[in-house]
Amino acid sequence: MATFLTADLNRVTSADLENNALTDGAFDLLARWPGCGRLARLDLRGNRFSPHLLSRLTDLPYSRLQDLSVGGNIQNFFELAGGEWQRFARSLLADQLTKLLVGRVRPGSAVARGLSSGHFPSLAHLTLWDVSLDPYDLAALIAAPWFRSLRSVSFMSNEFSDAHVDELLRAELREGGILHLSQTGISEAGNQKLRDHFGDRVSL
């Protein structure tokens, strides 16, 4: 972390801090780093931040940030405090993101309700990896006005049933939009329905 923060501030535009066991103290160092506002990409997955991480992110001057990854990792889930997703989804930071990855976060219903309440006018790529979405959560996301503007959306490693498939079939994808559904446990019959409906716009 210290090495990263002493890098040439005029050159660093991407910070991959995944799986570094970072705590809130390290986050405070990042917040005070003069290069913070220059970052276009930030990956904070798999660390030991507090449940108020998203609120703290929205308070920082990420004037150029477009690509954000948050959540847990293959070993651990990450839990966020209530209301965090709503505040994040309605923030200036969310308005400028073009790519968002949320991985192994609980509870999934809070992720879905929060994200669906936002506007995300610039978002083009969304990945929700193993966030335990039930069919109602999925329906809320699909109904969000910004969903139909996505170039790609991935629900990789969420366990989907026939009820999830029914909701997916209601999704409106933009022209050329891709739906990624690998490792979701969808039945072969469900996969066939999705292929028939979306054609080559779905990846199973």
N, C-alpha and C positions, 0 to 999 in steps of 0.2 A: 504493500500500500504506500509506504513512504517513498519507494522508488518511483512509483507511478506519479505521485504528487510533485516530484521534483523534475519531471520530464519537461521538455521544451513546450511551453504553453502555446506557442504559435503553431505547433504541429499536431498536438493531441486533440482528436475530435471523436474518438471512440474509447470507451472504458468498459472492458470486460472484467468485471469483478466477481464473477460467478464462483461459488464454492470456495470462498476464502475465510469462512467462519467469522466474518466481520460483524461487529456489534454497533450499537448506536454511537459509540465513541468514534469509530472509524467513519461513520456517516457524517458526524460533525466536522471531521477533518476535510472530507470531500466538500461539504457545504461551504467551508471557508477557503477552499482552494480557488485562486483567481481564474483558473481555466474552466471552472464549472460551467460557466455560461457559454463556452465554446463547444461543448459536447453535442454531437448529433446522435450518438448511440450510447446507451447505458444498459448494462446487464447486471442486475443485483440479485439474481437467483441464488438460492442455496446458502444464504448467510443467516446470521442470528439477530436480525433487527427486531425492534419492538413491533407490536401489533398496530402501531400508528405510523408505519412507514409511508403509506400513501399521502397522508396529511402533510408529513414533513417534506415529501417530494414536491408537492404542489406549492409549498412556500418558498422554494428555491428558484433562482433566476435562470432556468434552463431555456434561454431565449432561442436556441437552435436545436433543441432536442426533438428528434423525429422518430427514433426507434428505441422503445423501452421494453425491457424484460424484467418481470418480477415474479416472485413465488419461491417454492421450495425446490427440492431436487429429488433424485431417484430414491434417496434414503429417508427424506423427511418432508412432511407437509408444512405449509406455512399458514398460520392463522392471522387474520386481520380483525381489528376491532370493528364493532358495528358502526355503520355510517361512513366508513372509509371509502368504499367504492362510489357512493353517491357523490361525496365531495370531490373525489378524483375525476369522475365522469363529467362534472360540471365546471371543471377548472380550465384556465387558459392553457395549461400544459396538455390536457386531453385534446383541446381544439387543434393543437399543432402537430399531434402525432400522426405519422403515416403508417407506422407498424407497431403493434402491441402484442406481446407474448405474455400470457399468464399461465403459470405452470404449478400444479400440485398445491393449490390454495383451497382452504376450507373456511367457511362453508360455501359450497358452490352456488346456493340460492342467493347469497349476498352478492357474489360476483355478477350473476345474471341480472338481478334487480338493479344493481348499481350501474352497470354498463348500459343497460337498456334505457336508463333515465337520462343519458348524456346525448350530445349532438354529434361529436366526432366528425366535423366537416372535412377533415383531411385524411381520415383513416382509410387505408387501402388494403392492409393485410392484418388479419386477426388470428391468433392462435390461442385456443383455450385447451391446454394439455392437462388431462387428468384432474378436472376440477369438480367431478361428481355432479353433473347436471341432471336433474330429473326432467321429464317431458314438459312440465310447466315452466321451468327455467329456460329450456330451449325455446319454447314458444315465445317467451318474453323477448329473448334476443332476436329471434327471427322477425318479430313484429316491429322492432325498433326501426325508425325511418332510415338510419344510416346503414343498416345491414345490407340493403340492396345496392349500395354503392361500393361494396368491397370487391376488390379484385381477387382476393383469395381468403378463405376462412377454413381453419383446421380445428377439428374436434378430436384430434388424435388421443387415443388411450382413455376416452370416456366410455363407460359401459352403456351401450344403447340397446333398447328393446324395440319391439314393433311399434310401441306408442311413440318412441322417439322418431322412428322412420315416418310415421304419419305427420309429425310436425315438420320434419325436414322436407317433405313433399309440398308443404305450403310455402317454402322459402322462395323468395324472388331474387335471383342472381342477376347481376348486371351482365351485359353482353361480354362474353369472354371470361366471366367469373368462374373460379374453380372452388369446389367443395372437397376438402380432404377429410376422409373418414377411416383412415387405417387404424387397426387395433381397437375397434369399437365393439366387437362382438356381435355385430348385426347378422341376423340369419341370412341364409342364401336367398330365401324368398324376399327378404327386405332389400338385400343388395340388388336383386333383379328389378324390383320396383324403382329403386333409385337410378339404376342404369337406364331403364325405360323412360324415366322422367327427365333426367338431366343429360343423358348421353355421355359424351366425352368430357363434360364439365364436372363430373364427379370422379374422385380417386378413392378407390376402396382397398 
